[in-house]
């Protein structure tokens, strides 16, 4: 595993529109949301998900299935907050 690297990585994401992803929501192309909520300081839906390693780069675009609707999201740098907010 050390030589090949991990098959999946835990990433932080931010939704690019309405909706709140929740535990168990699938990520299109592979992966699953582990947690999600509405960020009071960012004013948008955020969360964590396991995705294939090749899709884990900051800035990568994702599609999440949130209660039957596809929601666009983008991989963000951790942590997901603004200091002082």
Helices and strands as residue ranges (DSSP letters): E 8-15, E 32-39, E 44-52, G 53-55, E 61-66, E 69-76
